[in-house]
């Protein structure tokens, strides 16, 4: 099923990317639009706090935040966007998400784990 069918005829805003700008937008728009938030990981990490988490692993729990903790009125899709057309985004599992508005906020291209648990474990092991 295409995600736009869940919208009940409302305009759909798709936001791709969960780094600084990408995580700010769904939180800001969640009560003003039908938002679908696409990110390959389940969490947002506060970049400037990660330096402290590297030397103080217990601090990592304060700088790694699950998307569900701040974005509650919309749909979160944990996946990569693999193709974009004039009105659709195709994600890695083959699903298509039709949109009226699209924001692409990818940030940098460094590898980070998909789950919060994996990311917190990296800090505990001294890997960043």
N, C-alpha and C positions, 0 to 999 in steps of 0.2 A: 504494500500500500504506500502510495506517495504521502509524504508528511503533510502536504498542503491540504489533503482531505480531512485532516484533524482540525483544521482552522475554522471550520464552520463558515466559510465564505469570507472571512476577514483577511486583510492584507498580511502577508508573511514576510518577516524580516529575518534573513539568515545571516549569522555572524560567524565567520571562520577565524579561529585563532584565539587561544586563551592565555596570552602573555599579558603585558601591562594594558595596552589599549584594548585588546580583544576581550579581556575579562571585565574591564570597566563598562563597556558598551551594553552587554546583556543585563548587567545589574541596573544600569541607568534606564534602559528601555523596557524592562520586563513588565511594567504596569501600563505601558503606553502602546504596545504593539504585540502581535503574536510572534514571539521570538523563538527561533531554532538556533541553538548555539552548538557549533561543531568544533571539537578540539580533540586531538589524538591522546590527550591525557585527562585524567579525572580531577585535576587540581590546578590551582593557580599558585605560583611561587613568587614571593616578593623579592625581586632581584637584589636590591640593596641590602636585604637582611641575610642573604645566603652567605655572605662573607663571614658574618658572625657565627652562623650555623656550622661553618666548616671547622671552626676552632672550639665551638661550644655546641656539640651535637644536640643537647637537650633543647636548645633554642629553635631547632628546625621545626618543631611542632607548632611554633608560633608564626613561622613564615611560609608554611606550606598549607594551603587552605583548599578543602574540597569545593568544587564548583557548586555542589548542592547546598553548601552553607551560606552562600550569598545570592544564588540565582535559583529562585523557587517558583517563579511564575512563567514557565516556558518549558521548552524541551531541550535537554542536553543530549547530544549525540557524540559518543566517544569513538571517534574514527578520523581517518584522514580524508580530506576532500581530494579526489583524484582527477576531477574534471569539472569545468564550469562552462555553461553555455549562457545564452542571453537570458534564460529564465529558470535554469535548473543547476543544482550542484549534485554531482555523483560522488558517493562516498565509497570507501574501500570494499565494503561488503556487497556492492552492486546496487544499493538503494539509491533512489533519485529523490531529491528534495526540491520542489518547485518554490520559487520565491518571487516576491514583488520588489523587494529591496535586498541588496547584498552589500555586506561590508567584509572586506578581506584584510585582516590585521594579523599577519603571520609572525611578525617579530623575527628573531634570529633562528638559525637552523642548527642549533646544537642538539645532540641527543639528550633526552631526559626520559626517565622511565614513565610508563603509562599510568602506574598506580601510585597513590600517596605512600602506601606502605613500602614500596620499592625505593621511592625517593628518600624517605626517612631512614631506611636501612643504609643507603649510600652515605648519608651524613654520619651515622653511627660508626661505619667502617672507615671513615675518613676519605671517602671518594666523592668528588664533586663533579 
